[in-house]
Amino acid sequence: MIVCCNWMFSIDLMTTVRDRINAHLPIVLEVLRTGSLVVIALSTICASQSLKQMAGGHDAPSEVTATNKGPN
């Protein structure tokens, strides 16, 4: 009889844990989604800053600018 009661208790405990997980899962997924969007936004800002530095740091040689102007 004790084994049967322990078995029933473990099933009830598993259902409770499963219910708790199911109750909190949408909140956890929402936090993960929001965090992912923040990371993507920050990486985009950092990448754009890096591209601006790379583009502004090097001037084109005069031969390239003269070639790009073409005969006008």
C-alpha positions in Angstrom: 0.0 0.0 0.0 2.9 2.4 0.8 4.4 1.8 -2.6 1.1 2.6 -4.3 0.7 5.8 -2.4 4.3 6.9 -3.2 3.7 6.1 -6.9 0.5 8.1 -6.9 2.4 11.0 -5.1 5.1 11.0 -7.7 2.6 11.1 -10.6 0.9 14.0 -8.9 4.2 15.7 -8.4 5.1 15.3 -12.1 1.8 16.7 -13.1 2.4 19.7 -10.8 5.9 20.3 -12.3 4.5 19.9 -15.8 1.7 22.4 -15.0 4.2 24.8 -13.6 6.4 24.6 -16.7 3.4 25.0 -18.9 2.3 28.0 -17.0 5.7 29.7 -17.1 6.8 28.7 -20.6 5.1 31.6 -22.4 6.7 34.1 -20.1 10.2 32.5 -20.5 9.8 32.4 -24.3 8.7 36.1 -24.3 11.7 37.1 -22.3 14.0 35.1 -24.6 12.4 36.7 -27.7 12.7 40.2 -26.3 16.3 39.5 -25.3 17.1 38.2 -28.8 15.6 41.3 -30.4 17.7 43.6 -28.1 20.9 41.6 -29.0 20.1 41.9 -32.7 19.4 45.6 -32.4 22.6 46.2 -30.5 24.7 44.2 -33.0 23.1 46.1 -35.9 24.1 49.4 -34.3 27.6 48.2 -33.6 28.0 46.9 -37.2 26.8 50.2 -38.6 29.2 52.2 -36.5 32.0 49.9 -37.6 31.0 50.3 -41.3 31.0 54.1 -40.8 34.5 54.1 -39.3 35.8 51.8 -42.1 34.3 54.0 -44.8 35.3 57.3 -43.3 38.8 56.2 -42.3 40.1 55.6 -45.8 40.1 58.2 -48.6 40.1 57.0 -52.1 43.3 57.5 -54.1 43.3 60.4 -56.5 43.5 57.9 -59.5 40.3 56.3 -58.4 38.4 59.6 -58.1 39.7 60.8 -61.4 38.6 57.5 -63.1 35.2 57.6 -61.5 34.6 61.2 -62.7 35.0 60.2 -66.4 35.2 62.5 -69.3 32.7 65.3 -68.8 
